[in-house]
Structure formats: structure tokens, C-alpha cells
Amino acid sequence: MTEIVETPRKKHIGRNLQKVRVYLGVKQDALARDVGMSQQAISKIEQQDEIEDEPLRKIAEALGVSPELIRNFDEEKAVYNINNFRDNTLEQGATAIAQQFNPVEKIVELYERLLTSEREKIQLLKDKQ
């Protein structure tokens, strides 16, 4: 008899980062601006098996998650948790407190970020004169 031994697959940290970023609805160029990198640099990082601690920390901070969440991200568990939460909130008589998303606050936050960026561009142009 042959025994089948399943070896654990090594986590691809870059792919984990990409999945977390996509689940959070953040585009590469927006993340790149938040961490002071180019979109191409973010793309390269997402292709790496391993990510150095400092860039991972900066990216995780910009996404509002921990580096450990990115390192240990498990898509199956995330889908299970989402489905479990949804199923429990839809049961008759179930009560749940869900975090509410306020789109106006998000728009204001994005507008403020854009405004800051434009002010920096204007200042750079003034400094060149």
C-alpha cells in the first residue's frame, strides 16, 4: 500500500496581496499613490512569492489590514466566513450588527486625497518658476 502524503503548498504572498486588494476594491494605481510607489512596482510585488517586511508593512497599512492577514490569507476561509455571515443574517429572527458603509464619507475622503494631490502639483509648478 502506498500512503499519500499531502505537502502543504507554500503561500504566494504576492497573490495573497492581490486578492486582499481586490476584495477591498482598491486599484493598483491608488495603492501605489498611497505607499509612494509606481503602479508597475505594485504589479511586480504582486507577482512575487515572497515580499520583504518593510514594503509589506507599508502596503498593509495603506490597505488597513495587518501584514499577517496578507501573509496568511486563505481565500476558502474568507469565502466561508462571508457565506456564513450572510446565511446567519438571513435566517428568520437572526439579528446582526453589520458595519455600515457610508458612500458620502468615502467620496469626501477620496475628494480630499485628490485635492491634496492637486495642491502638491500646483506647488511644484510654482517652485519651478
URQUISUL-V888003 format. One record per helix or strand. SS is the DSSP state (alpha for helix, beta for strand). FROM is the first residue (numbers start at 1). TO is the last residue. If there is no record, write none. Layout:
SS/FROM/TO, SS/FROM/TO
//
This chain:
alpha/13/23, alpha/28/35, alpha/39/46, alpha/53/63, alpha/67/71, alpha/75/90, alpha/103/128
//
